[in-house]
Amino acid sequence: MKKETKKSILFYAASALLYMTSLISFISGNDNSMAVVWLCLGSSFLCLGSTHLCLGLSRKKKGNDKTDASNK
């Protein structure tokens, strides 16, 4: 797997966890404002995951798939 693909999977996993935290917080009804914060964080991590995935695909199309030793 390429570096961008690994990062995107981790961002998607974090997004799912943040969405679940938000859902639990909404259901418990203790602090809805904190649930909104978790929901926004989950959405931002979802966007970051798709950005990293598109970045990896565009590099693959261009043939710039080489990684130098400083990125490892």
Chimera marker file (.cmm) of the C-alpha trace (Angstrom):
<marker_set name="trace">
<marker id="1" x="0.000" y="0.000" z="0.000" r="1" g="1" b="0" radius="0.5"/>
<marker id="2" x="1.132" y="3.489" z="-0.716" r="1" g="1" b="0" radius="0.5"/>
<marker id="3" x="1.607" y="6.135" z="1.943" r="1" g="1" b="0" radius="0.5"/>
<marker id="4" x="-1.437" y="8.206" z="0.912" r="1" g="1" b="0" radius="0.5"/>
<marker id="5" x="-3.682" y="5.132" z="0.870" r="1" g="1" b="0" radius="0.5"/>
<marker id="6" x="-2.605" y="4.171" z="4.389" r="1" g="1" b="0" radius="0.5"/>
<marker id="7" x="-3.224" y="7.700" z="5.616" r="1" g="1" b="0" radius="0.5"/>
<marker id="8" x="-6.656" y="7.838" z="4.013" r="1" g="1" b="0" radius="0.5"/>
<marker id="9" x="-7.677" y="4.550" z="5.646" r="1" g="1" b="0" radius="0.5"/>
<marker id="10" x="-6.563" y="5.884" z="9.035" r="1" g="1" b="0" radius="0.5"/>
<marker id="11" x="-8.491" y="9.118" z="8.481" r="1" g="1" b="0" radius="0.5"/>
<marker id="12" x="-11.598" y="7.115" z="7.530" r="1" g="1" b="0" radius="0.5"/>
<marker id="13" x="-11.259" y="4.947" z="10.652" r="1" g="1" b="0" radius="0.5"/>
<marker id="14" x="-10.842" y="8.012" z="12.864" r="1" g="1" b="0" radius="0.5"/>
<marker id="15" x="-13.859" y="9.583" z="11.187" r="1" g="1" b="0" radius="0.5"/>
<marker id="16" x="-15.997" y="6.529" z="11.915" r="1" g="1" b="0" radius="0.5"/>
<marker id="17" x="-14.903" y="6.570" z="15.560" r="1" g="1" b="0" radius="0.5"/>
<marker id="18" x="-15.689" y="10.264" z="15.890" r="1" g="1" b="0" radius="0.5"/>
<marker id="19" x="-19.124" y="9.732" z="14.319" r="1" g="1" b="0" radius="0.5"/>
<marker id="20" x="-19.844" y="6.920" z="16.781" r="1" g="1" b="0" radius="0.5"/>
<marker id="21" x="-18.756" y="9.127" z="19.676" r="1" g="1" b="0" radius="0.5"/>
<marker id="22" x="-21.050" y="11.858" z="18.428" r="1" g="1" b="0" radius="0.5"/>
<marker id="23" x="-23.954" y="9.455" z="18.093" r="1" g="1" b="0" radius="0.5"/>
<marker id="24" x="-23.454" y="8.122" z="21.620" r="1" g="1" b="0" radius="0.5"/>
<marker id="25" x="-23.246" y="11.663" z="22.948" r="1" g="1" b="0" radius="0.5"/>
<marker id="26" x="-26.474" y="12.645" z="21.143" r="1" g="1" b="0" radius="0.5"/>
<marker id="27" x="-28.293" y="9.554" z="22.433" r="1" g="1" b="0" radius="0.5"/>
<marker id="28" x="-27.164" y="10.019" z="26.024" r="1" g="1" b="0" radius="0.5"/>
<marker id="29" x="-28.365" y="13.628" z="25.906" r="1" g="1" b="0" radius="0.5"/>
<marker id="30" x="-25.808" y="14.903" z="28.392" r="1" g="1" b="0" radius="0.5"/>
<marker id="31" x="-24.025" y="17.519" z="26.339" r="1" g="1" b="0" radius="0.5"/>
<marker id="32" x="-25.323" y="18.143" z="22.832" r="1" g="1" b="0" radius="0.5"/>
<marker id="33" x="-22.818" y="20.895" z="22.098" r="1" g="1" b="0" radius="0.5"/>
<marker id="34" x="-19.950" y="18.442" z="22.571" r="1" g="1" b="0" radius="0.5"/>
<marker id="35" x="-21.731" y="16.001" z="20.258" r="1" g="1" b="0" radius="0.5"/>
<marker id="36" x="-21.795" y="18.675" z="17.559" r="1" g="1" b="0" radius="0.5"/>
<marker id="37" x="-18.051" y="19.183" z="18.015" r="1" g="1" b="0" radius="0.5"/>
<marker id="38" x="-17.423" y="15.422" z="17.590" r="1" g="1" b="0" radius="0.5"/>
<marker id="39" x="-19.665" y="15.434" z="14.519" r="1" g="1" b="0" radius="0.5"/>
<marker id="40" x="-17.719" y="18.312" z="12.947" r="1" g="1" b="0" radius="0.5"/>
<marker id="41" x="-14.408" y="16.614" z="13.722" r="1" g="1" b="0" radius="0.5"/>
<marker id="42" x="-15.654" y="13.413" z="12.119" r="1" g="1" b="0" radius="0.5"/>
<marker id="43" x="-16.675" y="15.305" z="9.004" r="1" g="1" b="0" radius="0.5"/>
<marker id="44" x="-13.312" y="17.043" z="8.759" r="1" g="1" b="0" radius="0.5"/>
<marker id="45" x="-11.466" y="13.727" z="9.091" r="1" g="1" b="0" radius="0.5"/>
<marker id="46" x="-13.687" y="12.294" z="6.358" r="1" g="1" b="0" radius="0.5"/>
<marker id="47" x="-12.692" y="15.170" z="4.075" r="1" g="1" b="0" radius="0.5"/>
<marker id="48" x="-9.026" y="14.679" z="4.933" r="1" g="1" b="0" radius="0.5"/>
<marker id="49" x="-9.287" y="10.989" z="4.083" r="1" g="1" b="0" radius="0.5"/>
<marker id="50" x="-10.788" y="11.658" z="0.685" r="1" g="1" b="0" radius="0.5"/>
<marker id="51" x="-8.185" y="14.341" z="-0.005" r="1" g="1" b="0" radius="0.5"/>
<marker id="52" x="-5.313" y="11.976" z="0.751" r="1" g="1" b="0" radius="0.5"/>
<marker id="53" x="-6.907" y="9.251" z="-1.358" r="1" g="1" b="0" radius="0.5"/>
<marker id="54" x="-7.336" y="11.603" z="-4.338" r="1" g="1" b="0" radius="0.5"/>
<marker id="55" x="-3.783" y="12.851" z="-3.861" r="1" g="1" b="0" radius="0.5"/>
<marker id="56" x="-2.457" y="9.303" z="-4.113" r="1" g="1" b="0" radius="0.5"/>
<marker id="57" x="-4.547" y="8.549" z="-7.192" r="1" g="1" b="0" radius="0.5"/>
<marker id="58" x="-3.474" y="11.728" z="-8.980" r="1" g="1" b="0" radius="0.5"/>
<marker id="59" x="0.183" y="10.992" z="-8.289" r="1" g="1" b="0" radius="0.5"/>
<marker id="60" x="-0.294" y="7.483" z="-9.589" r="1" g="1" b="0" radius="0.5"/>
<marker id="61" x="-1.845" y="8.818" z="-12.818" r="1" g="1" b="0" radius="0.5"/>
<marker id="62" x="0.976" y="11.289" z="-13.362" r="1" g="1" b="0" radius="0.5"/>
<marker id="63" x="3.641" y="8.670" z="-12.712" r="1" g="1" b="0" radius="0.5"/>
<marker id="64" x="5.026" y="10.537" z="-9.714" r="1" g="1" b="0" radius="0.5"/>
<marker id="65" x="4.558" y="7.487" z="-7.532" r="1" g="1" b="0" radius="0.5"/>
<marker id="66" x="8.205" y="7.463" z="-6.487" r="1" g="1" b="0" radius="0.5"/>
<marker id="67" x="8.975" y="8.218" z="-2.880" r="1" g="1" b="0" radius="0.5"/>
<marker id="68" x="12.362" y="9.427" z="-1.801" r="1" g="1" b="0" radius="0.5"/>
<marker id="69" x="14.212" y="8.287" z="1.303" r="1" g="1" b="0" radius="0.5"/>
<marker id="70" x="13.283" y="11.422" z="3.270" r="1" g="1" b="0" radius="0.5"/>
<marker id="71" x="9.550" y="10.553" z="3.162" r="1" g="1" b="0" radius="0.5"/>
<marker id="72" x="9.936" y="7.081" z="4.645" r="1" g="1" b="0" radius="0.5"/>
<link id1="1" id2="2" r="1" g="1" b="0" radius="0.2"/>
<link id1="2" id2="3" r="1" g="1" b="0" radius="0.2"/>
<link id1="3" id2="4" r="1" g="1" b="0" radius="0.2"/>
<link id1="4" id2="5" r="1" g="1" b="0" radius="0.2"/>
<link id1="5" id2="6" r="1" g="1" b="0" radius="0.2"/>
<link id1="6" id2="7" r="1" g="1" b="0" radius="0.2"/>
<link id1="7" id2="8" r="1" g="1" b="0" radius="0.2"/>
<link id1="8" id2="9" r="1" g="1" b="0" radius="0.2"/>
<link id1="9" id2="10" r="1" g="1" b="0" radius="0.2"/>
<link id1="10" id2="11" r="1" g="1" b="0" radius="0.2"/>
<link id1="11" id2="12" r="1" g="1" b="0" radius="0.2"/>
<link id1="12" id2="13" r="1" g="1" b="0" radius="0.2"/>
<link id1="13" id2="14" r="1" g="1" b="0" radius="0.2"/>
<link id1="14" id2="15" r="1" g="1" b="0" radius="0.2"/>
<link id1="15" id2="16" r="1" g="1" b="0" radius="0.2"/>
<link id1="16" id2="17" r="1" g="1" b="0" radius="0.2"/>
<link id1="17" id2="18" r="1" g="1" b="0" radius="0.2"/>
<link id1="18" id2="19" r="1" g="1" b="0" radius="0.2"/>
<link id1="19" id2="20" r="1" g="1" b="0" radius="0.2"/>
<link id1="20" id2="21" r="1" g="1" b="0" radius="0.2"/>
<link id1="21" id2="22" r="1" g="1" b="0" radius="0.2"/>
<link id1="22" id2="23" r="1" g="1" b="0" radius="0.2"/>
<link id1="23" id2="24" r="1" g="1" b="0" radius="0.2"/>
<link id1="24" id2="25" r="1" g="1" b="0" radius="0.2"/>
<link id1="25" id2="26" r="1" g="1" b="0" radius="0.2"/>
<link id1="26" id2="27" r="1" g="1" b="0" radius="0.2"/>
<link id1="27" id2="28" r="1" g="1" b="0" radius="0.2"/>
<link id1="28" id2="29" r="1" g="1" b="0" radius="0.2"/>
<link id1="29" id2="30" r="1" g="1" b="0" radius="0.2"/>
<link id1="30" id2="31" r="1" g="1" b="0" radius="0.2"/>
<link id1="31" id2="32" r="1" g="1" b="0" radius="0.2"/>
<link id1="32" id2="33" r="1" g="1" b="0" radius="0.2"/>
<link id1="33" id2="34" r="1" g="1" b="0" radius="0.2"/>
<link id1="34" id2="35" r="1" g="1" b="0" radius="0.2"/>
<link id1="35" id2="36" r="1" g="1" b="0" radius="0.2"/>
<link id1="36" id2="37" r="1" g="1" b="0" radius="0.2"/>
<link id1="37" id2="38" r="1" g="1" b="0" radius="0.2"/>
<link id1="38" id2="39" r="1" g="1" b="0" radius="0.2"/>
<link id1="39" id2="40" r="1" g="1" b="0" radius="0.2"/>
<link id1="40" id2="41" r="1" g="1" b="0" radius="0.2"/>
<link id1="41" id2="42" r="1" g="1" b="0" radius="0.2"/>
<link id1="42" id2="43" r="1" g="1" b="0" radius="0.2"/>
<link id1="43" id2="44" r="1" g="1" b="0" radius="0.2"/>
<link id1="44" id2="45" r="1" g="1" b="0" radius="0.2"/>
<link id1="45" id2="46" r="1" g="1" b="0" radius="0.2"/>
<link id1="46" id2="47" r="1" g="1" b="0" radius="0.2"/>
<link id1="47" id2="48" r="1" g="1" b="0" radius="0.2"/>
<link id1="48" id2="49" r="1" g="1" b="0" radius="0.2"/>
<link id1="49" id2="50" r="1" g="1" b="0" radius="0.2"/>
<link id1="50" id2="51" r="1" g="1" b="0" radius="0.2"/>
<link id1="51" id2="52" r="1" g="1" b="0" radius="0.2"/>
<link id1="52" id2="53" r="1" g="1" b="0" radius="0.2"/>
<link id1="53" id2="54" r="1" g="1" b="0" radius="0.2"/>
<link id1="54" id2="55" r="1" g="1" b="0" radius="0.2"/>
<link id1="55" id2="56" r="1" g="1" b="0" radius="0.2"/>
<link id1="56" id2="57" r="1" g="1" b="0" radius="0.2"/>
<link id1="57" id2="58" r="1" g="1" b="0" radius="0.2"/>
<link id1="58" id2="59" r="1" g="1" b="0" radius="0.2"/>
<link id1="59" id2="60" r="1" g="1" b="0" radius="0.2"/>
<link id1="60" id2="61" r="1" g="1" b="0" radius="0.2"/>
<link id1="61" id2="62" r="1" g="1" b="0" radius="0.2"/>
<link id1="62" id2="63" r="1" g="1" b="0" radius="0.2"/>
<link id1="63" id2="64" r="1" g="1" b="0" radius="0.2"/>
<link id1="64" id2="65" r="1" g="1" b="0" radius="0.2"/>
<link id1="65" id2="66" r="1" g="1" b="0" radius="0.2"/>
<link id1="66" id2="67" r="1" g="1" b="0" radius="0.2"/>
<link id1="67" id2="68" r="1" g="1" b="0" radius="0.2"/>
<link id1="68" id2="69" r="1" g="1" b="0" radius="0.2"/>
<link id1="69" id2="70" r="1" g="1" b="0" radius="0.2"/>
<link id1="70" id2="71" r="1" g="1" b="0" radius="0.2"/>
<link id1="71" id2="72" r="1" g="1" b="0" radius="0.2"/>
</marker_set>
